[in-house]
Amino acid sequence: MKNAAEYRRHAADCRALAAHMGIDEHREQLLHMAARWDELAETADAGGCAQVGVPLECAQQALGKPAGGEAG
């Protein structure tokens, strides 16, 4: 499972790549990706559902539906 530290490493990698991009659009995309990784790290730190392997259960929980694919 991924954790907040790994998400932050991905964010740092995106920022490092962005620093070397000559095309503004590519740089902006990488910086946007870095921001999303940071958001995932913050969610993981807060005990949220940002860990890989549980997205369906978390999505269902967030929508107020029972886990396990049951109709609700």
N, C-alpha and C positions, 0 to 999 in steps of 0.2 A: 504494500500500500504506500501511496505517496503521502508525504507529510509537509507541513508548512516550510520546513527548511529546504526541501527539494523544490517546492514551488518558487521559493525565493531565488534559488540557483537558476531556475529557468528564466525568471525575470531579469536577473543580472546578465545572463547569456544574451537575452534579447537586446538589452541596453548596450552591451558591448558590440554586438553586430550592428546595431543602429548607428553607433558612433562612426562606423566605417562605410556606411552607405552613401553613395553619391547621388542616388535618386531620392528626392524628398518623399515621394509616395511610399517607397519601400521603408524608409526610415520611420515614417509615421505609423506604418503597419506594425513594425517591430516594437515601437514604443507603446502602441495600443495593446499588443500581446503582453508586453511586460506589465502593463497596468492590470490586465486580467489575471496574470499569474499572482500579482500582489494581492488582488482581491481574494483569490483562492486561498492564499496563505493566511490572510486575515480570518477568513471563514473557518479554516482548519484550526487556527489558534483559538477561536471562540467555541470550538467543539461542534462546528457545523458539519454539513455533509459534503465537504470539498474533497473527501478522500475517494480515490479511484476504487471501484468495486462495489459502491453502494448508491450509484446515481438513481436507479429506479426506485428503490425504497425511499430515498430522500425526496425525490420528486413527488411520490405518492403522499408522503407525510406532509410535505409543504402544501399539497392540494387538498389535504384533509381526507384522503382516500386510504382505505386499509392496505397494508403491505401484502405482498404475495399474489398480486394480480386479481384479487377478489373484487367483484363489482361493488360499488358503494354509492 
